Amino acid sequence: MKNGIYSILKARFLVNEDSVKNWRFIVFLILLAIIMIANTHSYEKKIYQISDLTNEVKELRSEFVDRRSELMKIKMESTVAEKMEERGILPSSVPPKKIKVTKEKTAFEKLWQ
């Protein structure tokens, strides 16, 4: 057992005659580690992008709500009346009347009534 640990510490498995197999395995492990590190970096980059986009969506949504409430305030009849009074246009004192347009019946339709 002592001899086995000593040979591992001296790295004799890398300089023996059949060390080509060991070197291939070590290179494979190094490449696998590099791929895993690159994958982790890519994953973290996407997580940060998702977080940034989520924050941007929240900001845009709050801005939308603010603009919509501002629009509703501007569209109110009292606000429009105030703006028109500045220009000299006053609201009508006569209430509006609803006009109904009826289609005139043809002679054929009058016959069957």
MDTraj code that builds the backbone (N, CA, C; nanometers):
import mdtraj as md
import numpy as np

residues = "MET LYS ASN GLY ILE TYR SER ILE LEU LYS ALA ARG PHE LEU VAL ASN GLU ASP SER VAL LYS ASN TRP ARG PHE ILE VAL PHE LEU ILE LEU LEU ALA ILE ILE MET ILE ALA ASN THR HIS SER TYR GLU LYS LYS ILE TYR GLN ILE SER ASP LEU THR ASN GLU VAL LYS GLU LEU ARG SER GLU PHE VAL ASP ARG ARG SER GLU LEU MET LYS ILE LYS MET GLU SER THR VAL ALA GLU LYS MET GLU GLU ARG GLY ILE LEU PRO SER SER VAL PRO PRO LYS LYS ILE LYS VAL THR LYS GLU LYS THR ALA PHE GLU LYS LEU TRP GLN".split()
xyz = np.array([
    [0.0828, -0.1195, 0.0000],
    [0.0000, 0.0000, 0.0000],
    [0.0871, 0.1257, 0.0000],
    [0.1932, 0.1193, 0.0799],
    [0.2830, 0.2333, 0.0881],
    [0.3507, 0.2580, -0.0462],
    [0.3857, 0.1513, -0.1150],
    [0.4506, 0.1622, -0.2456],
    [0.3546, 0.2208, -0.3490],
    [0.2240, 0.1853, -0.3424],
    [0.1246, 0.2365, -0.4373],
    [0.1031, 0.3863, -0.4225],
    [0.0934, 0.4323, -0.2986],
    [0.0737, 0.5754, -0.2743],
    [0.1987, 0.6531, -0.3143],
    [0.3149, 0.5944, -0.2883],
    [0.4399, 0.6593, -0.3230],
    [0.4537, 0.6727, -0.4747],
    [0.4107, 0.5707, -0.5503],
    [0.4203, 0.5779, -0.6964],
    [0.3206, 0.6794, -0.7536],
    [0.2064, 0.6952, -0.6886],
    [0.1093, 0.7952, -0.7343],
    [0.1639, 0.9350, -0.7086],
    [0.2265, 0.9546, -0.5908],
    [0.2831, 1.0854, -0.5592],
    [0.3995, 1.1206, -0.6514],
    [0.4747, 1.0231, -0.6932],
    [0.5871, 1.0452, -0.7851],
    [0.5392, 1.0578, -0.9294],
    [0.4115, 1.0268, -0.9555],
    [0.3489, 1.0329, -1.0882],
    [0.4172, 0.9386, -1.1858],
    [0.4459, 0.8195, -1.1388],
    [0.5088, 0.7198, -1.2266],
    [0.4104, 0.6671, -1.3306],
    [0.2805, 0.6808, -1.3020],
    [0.1812, 0.6319, -1.3981],
    [0.1793, 0.7189, -1.5242],
    [0.2453, 0.8355, -1.5203],
    [0.2500, 0.9233, -1.6370],
    [0.3743, 0.9004, -1.7226],
    [0.4733, 0.8278, -1.6703],
    [0.5968, 0.8085, -1.7455],
    [0.6246, 0.6617, -1.7755],
    [0.5355, 0.5732, -1.7409],
    [0.5541, 0.4313, -1.7721],
    [0.5361, 0.4063, -1.9219],
    [0.5601, 0.2817, -1.9626],
    [0.5467, 0.2468, -2.1045],
    [0.4027, 0.2581, -2.1526],
    [0.3073, 0.2207, -2.0705],
    [0.1658, 0.2247, -2.1105],
    [0.0962, 0.3512, -2.0575],
    [0.1726, 0.4594, -2.0489],
    [0.1167, 0.5839, -1.9964],
    [0.0322, 0.6594, -2.1000],
    [0.0325, 0.6144, -2.2261],
    [-0.0471, 0.6812, -2.3299],
    [-0.1950, 0.6744, -2.2948],
    [-0.2399, 0.5618, -2.2415],
    [-0.3799, 0.5481, -2.1993],
    [-0.4120, 0.6467, -2.0877],
    [-0.3199, 0.6593, -1.9953],
    [-0.3422, 0.7518, -1.8837],
    [-0.3477, 0.8966, -1.9319],
    [-0.2576, 0.9335, -2.0235],
    [-0.2569, 1.0695, -2.0772],
    [-0.3857, 1.1001, -2.1534],
    [-0.4336, 1.0021, -2.2300],
    [-0.5602, 1.0220, -2.3023],
    [-0.6747, 1.0485, -2.2041],
    [-0.6779, 0.9699, -2.0970],
    [-0.7834, 0.9866, -1.9984],
    [-0.7728, 1.1226, -1.9290],
    [-0.6515, 1.1647, -1.8972],
    [-0.6304, 1.2947, -1.8315],
    [-0.6723, 1.4087, -1.9248],
    [-0.6354, 1.4005, -2.0508],
    [-0.6749, 1.5033, -2.1476],
    [-0.8275, 1.5053, -2.1625],
    [-0.8886, 1.3873, -2.1642],
    [-1.0354, 1.3800, -2.1706],
    [-1.0989, 1.4475, -2.0511],
    [-1.0455, 1.4232, -1.9314],
    [-1.0994, 1.4861, -1.8113],
    [-1.0818, 1.6375, -1.8145],
    [-0.9670, 1.6842, -1.8636],
    [-0.9436, 1.8289, -1.8733],
    [-1.0419, 1.8926, -1.9707],
    [-1.0622, 1.8296, -2.0855],
    [-1.1586, 1.8829, -2.1834],
    [-1.3006, 1.8832, -2.1258],
    [-1.3353, 1.7788, -2.0550],
    [-1.4669, 1.7719, -1.9925],
    [-1.4841, 1.8827, -1.8885],
    [-1.3793, 1.9088, -1.8116],
    [-1.3847, 2.0160, -1.7117],
    [-1.3993, 2.1526, -1.7791],
    [-1.3278, 2.1741, -1.8891],
    [-1.3382, 2.3013, -1.9622],
    [-1.4795, 2.3204, -2.0169],
    [-1.5371, 2.2147, -2.0700],
    [-1.6739, 2.2228, -2.1235],
    [-1.7727, 2.2537, -2.0109],
    [-1.7552, 2.1899, -1.8967],
    [-1.8456, 2.2156, -1.7842],
    [-1.8329, 2.3596, -1.7343],
    [-1.7129, 2.4123, -1.7291],
    [-1.6921, 2.5512, -1.6853],
    [-1.7563, 2.6483, -1.7842],
    [-1.7373, 2.6225, -1.9146],
    [-1.7970, 2.7091, -2.0167],
    [-1.9496, 2.7042, -2.0088],
    [-2.0038, 2.5860, -1.9851],
    [-2.1484, 2.5705, -1.9736],
    [-2.2020, 2.6482, -1.8527],
    [-2.1299, 2.6426, -1.7420],
    [-2.1708, 2.7150, -1.6224],
    [-2.1683, 2.8657, -1.6462],
    [-2.0649, 2.9144, -1.7128],
    [-2.0573, 3.0573, -1.7429],
    [-2.1721, 3.1000, -1.8337],
    [-2.2025, 3.0188, -1.9322],
    [-2.3136, 3.0486, -2.0231],
    [-2.4455, 3.0522, -1.9468],
    [-2.4647, 2.9578, -1.8585],
    [-2.5874, 2.9504, -1.7779],
    [-2.6015, 3.0747, -1.6908],
    [-2.4948, 3.1141, -1.6229],
    [-2.4998, 3.2315, -1.5362],
    [-2.5250, 3.3585, -1.6164],
    [-2.4668, 3.3677, -1.7358],
    [-2.4892, 3.4839, -1.8216],
    [-2.6364, 3.4945, -1.8596],
    [-2.6985, 3.3821, -1.8908],
    [-2.8400, 3.3833, -1.9264],
    [-2.9264, 3.4198, -1.8064],
    [-2.8888, 3.3739, -1.6892],
    [-2.9635, 3.4072, -1.5678],
    [-2.9596, 3.5585, -1.5443],
    [-2.8425, 3.6201, -1.5625],
    [-2.8314, 3.7651, -1.5453],
    [-2.9144, 3.8385, -1.6507],
    [-2.9142, 3.7890, -1.7735],
    [-2.9951, 3.8520, -1.8779],
    [-3.1439, 3.8429, -1.8442],
    [-3.1874, 3.7273, -1.7964],
    [-3.3281, 3.7098, -1.7592],
    [-3.3639, 3.8052, -1.6460],
    [-3.2758, 3.8195, -1.5489],
    [-3.3002, 3.9104, -1.4369],
    [-3.3106, 4.0546, -1.4857],
    [-3.2199, 4.0951, -1.5737],
    [-3.2244, 4.2310, -1.6275],
    [-3.3527, 4.2548, -1.7063],
    [-3.3919, 4.1585, -1.7886],
    [-3.5138, 4.1735, -1.8676],
    [-3.6382, 4.1770, -1.7785],
    [-3.6377, 4.0990, -1.6717],
    [-3.7502, 4.1003, -1.5785],
    [-3.7640, 4.2374, -1.5128],
    [-3.6521, 4.2948, -1.4726],
    [-3.6553, 4.4288, -1.4135],
    [-3.7032, 4.5326, -1.5147],
    [-3.6586, 4.5192, -1.6385],
    [-3.7012, 4.6128, -1.7428],
    [-3.8511, 4.6012, -1.7689],
    [-3.9025, 4.4789, -1.7680],
    [-4.0468, 4.4593, -1.7876],
    [-4.1251, 4.5238, -1.6740],
    [-4.0776, 4.5091, -1.5512],
    [-4.1454, 4.5717, -1.4372],
    [-4.1465, 4.7239, -1.4510],
    [-4.0341, 4.7808, -1.4921],
    [-4.0268, 4.9257, -1.5103],
    [-4.1211, 4.9715, -1.6205],
    [-4.1228, 4.8997, -1.7323],
    [-4.2102, 4.9376, -1.8431],
    [-4.3571, 4.9224, -1.8054],
    [-4.3894, 4.8201, -1.7285],
    [-4.5279, 4.8012, -1.6852],
    [-4.5718, 4.9161, -1.5939],
    [-4.4847, 4.9573, -1.5020],
    [-4.5218, 5.0678, -1.4126],
    [-4.5340, 5.1981, -1.4925],
    [-4.4470, 5.2179, -1.5902],
    [-4.4574, 5.3367, -1.6754],
    [-4.5876, 5.3339, -1.7551],
    [-4.6262, 5.2171, -1.8037],
    [-4.7525, 5.2028, -1.8769],
    [-4.8710, 5.2401, -1.7890],
    [-4.8708, 5.1921, -1.6655],
    [-4.9809, 5.2229, -1.5738],
    [-4.9861, 5.3728, -1.5457],
    [-4.8698, 5.4347, -1.5266],
    [-4.8660, 5.5790, -1.5035],
    [-4.9214, 5.6553, -1.6230],
    [-4.8798, 5.6169, -1.7423],
    [-4.9271, 5.6852, -1.8637],
    [-5.0769, 5.6656, -1.8843],
    [-5.1244, 5.5459, -1.8540],
    [-5.2662, 5.5183, -1.8719],
    [-5.3498, 5.6018, -1.7748],
    [-5.3051, 5.6128, -1.6496],
    [-5.3799, 5.6943, -1.5533],
    [-5.3752, 5.8415, -1.5931],
    [-5.2616, 5.8859, -1.6454],
    [-5.2507, 6.0233, -1.6929],
    [-5.3455, 6.0480, -1.8108],
    [-5.3549, 5.9531, -1.9000],
    [-5.4454, 5.9639, -2.0140],
    [-5.5909, 5.9693, -1.9685],
    [-5.6267, 5.8852, -1.8712],
    [-5.7635, 5.8861, -1.8205],
    [-5.7971, 6.0214, -1.7575],
    [-5.6988, 6.0800, -1.6894],
    [-5.7200, 6.2111, -1.6282],
    [-5.7389, 6.3177, -1.7363],
    [-5.6616, 6.3119, -1.8418],
    [-5.6709, 6.4086, -1.9506],
    [-5.8031, 6.3948, -2.0256],
    [-5.8535, 6.2731, -2.0391],
    [-5.9760, 6.2486, -2.1143],
    [-6.1030, 6.2820, -2.0371],
    [-6.0919, 6.3131, -1.9106],
    [-6.2107, 6.3440, -1.8313],
    [-6.2791, 6.4690, -1.8862],
    [-6.4108, 6.4708, -1.8773],
    [-6.4890, 6.5815, -1.9340],
    [-6.4535, 6.7141, -1.8686],
    [-6.4305, 6.7147, -1.7397],
    [-6.3978, 6.8395, -1.6701],
    [-6.2641, 6.8960, -1.7178],
    [-6.1668, 6.8086, -1.7412],
    [-6.0362, 6.8541, -1.7890],
    [-6.0480, 6.9111, -1.9294],
    [-6.1252, 6.8427, -2.0141],
    [-6.1440, 6.8905, -2.1512],
    [-6.2173, 7.0245, -2.1496],
    [-6.3180, 7.0388, -2.0620],
    [-6.3927, 7.1648, -2.0531],
    [-6.3012, 7.2785, -2.0086],
    [-6.2131, 7.2540, -1.9135],
    [-6.1194, 7.3571, -1.8684],
    [-6.0268, 7.4005, -1.9811],
    [-5.9770, 7.3048, -2.0576],
    [-5.8868, 7.3370, -2.1690],
    [-5.9598, 7.4172, -2.2758],
    [-6.0872, 7.3852, -2.3006],
    [-6.1635, 7.4560, -2.4020],
    [-6.2013, 7.5962, -2.3561],
    [-6.2230, 7.6155, -2.2245],
    [-6.2526, 7.7490, -2.1731],
    [-6.1353, 7.8431, -2.1942],
    [-6.0134, 7.7904, -2.1877],
    [-5.8951, 7.8716, -2.2133],
    [-5.8954, 7.9235, -2.3563],
    [-5.9507, 7.8478, -2.4476],
    [-5.9573, 7.8871, -2.5888],
    [-6.0851, 7.9643, -2.6216],
    [-6.1712, 7.9778, -2.5270],
    [-6.2935, 8.0538, -2.5492],
    [-6.4107, 7.9691, -2.5941],
    [-6.4000, 7.8383, -2.5858],
    [-6.5091, 7.7491, -2.6242],
    [-6.5748, 7.6995, -2.4962],
    [-6.7050, 7.7280, -2.4840],
    [-6.7775, 7.6886, -2.3634],
    [-6.8626, 7.5653, -2.3918],
    [-6.8923, 7.4889, -2.2881],
    [-6.9777, 7.3718, -2.3098],
    [-7.1209, 7.4156, -2.3424],
    [-7.1900, 7.3332, -2.4155],
    [-7.3255, 7.3635, -2.4593],
    [-7.4213, 7.3591, -2.3411],
    [-7.5158, 7.4550, -2.3401],
    [-7.6160, 7.4557, -2.2337],
    [-7.7354, 7.3682, -2.2697],
    [-7.7492, 7.3351, -2.3978],
    [-7.8580, 7.2487, -2.4446],
    [-7.8050, 7.1060, -2.4503],
    [-7.8720, 7.0134, -2.3853],
    [-7.8215, 6.8751, -2.3887],
    [-7.8335, 6.8167, -2.5295],
    [-7.7486, 6.7257, -2.5636],
    [-7.7529, 6.6675, -2.6979],
    [-7.8747, 6.5766, -2.7142],
    [-7.9199, 6.5675, -2.8395],
    [-8.0324, 6.4802, -2.8708],
    [-7.9815, 6.3649, -2.9551],
    [-8.0381, 6.2505, -2.9296],
    [-7.9988, 6.1315, -3.0028],
    [-8.0792, 6.1260, -3.1328],
    [-8.0093, 6.1098, -3.2418],
    [-8.0732, 6.1039, -3.3727],
    [-8.0762, 5.9583, -3.4164],
    [-8.1944, 5.9103, -3.4487],
    [-8.2082, 5.7732, -3.4972],
    [-8.2369, 5.7772, -3.6461],
    [-8.1595, 5.7038, -3.7195],
    [-8.1791, 5.6954, -3.8637],
    [-8.2495, 5.5638, -3.8904],
    [-8.3675, 5.5744, -3.9509],
    [-8.4418, 5.4531, -3.9851],
    [-8.4389, 5.4360, -4.1358],
    [-8.4296, 5.3155, -4.1739],
    [-8.4279, 5.2834, -4.3159],
    [-8.5709, 5.2861, -4.3678],
    [-8.5904, 5.3556, -4.4779],
    [-8.7243, 5.3646, -4.5355],
    [-8.7599, 5.2307, -4.5968],
    [-8.8807, 5.1874, -4.5693],
    [-8.9236, 5.0578, -4.6185],
    [-8.9639, 5.0692, -4.7654],
    [-8.9308, 4.9653, -4.8353],
    [-8.9677, 4.9629, -4.9780],
    [-9.1144, 4.9249, -4.9906],
    [-9.1656, 4.9396, -5.1116],
    [-9.3081, 4.9085, -5.1387],
    [-9.3346, 4.7620, -5.1125],
    [-9.2420, 4.6773, -5.1428],
    [-9.2592, 4.5332, -5.1224],
    [-9.2700, 4.5005, -4.9744],
    [-9.1858, 4.5663, -4.8881],
    [-9.1919, 4.5436, -4.7441],
    [-9.3207, 4.5994, -4.6851],
    [-9.3695, 4.7118, -4.7365],
    [-9.4951, 4.7687, -4.6863],
    [-9.6126, 4.6776, -4.7180],
    [-9.6059, 4.6119, -4.8320],
    [-9.7126, 4.5217, -4.8756],
    [-9.7292, 4.4054, -4.7779],
    [-9.6204, 4.3526, -4.7277],
    [-9.6241, 4.2324, -4.6438],
    [-9.6418, 4.2641, -4.4965],
    [-9.6628, 4.3857, -4.4597],
    [-9.6846, 4.4171, -4.3197],
    [-9.8257, 4.4056, -4.2793],
])
top = md.Topology()
chain = top.add_chain()
for i, resn in enumerate(residues, 1):
    res = top.add_residue(resn, chain, resSeq=i)
    for name in ("N", "CA", "C"):
        top.add_atom(name, md.element.get_by_symbol(name[0]), res)
traj = md.Trajectory(xyz[None], top)
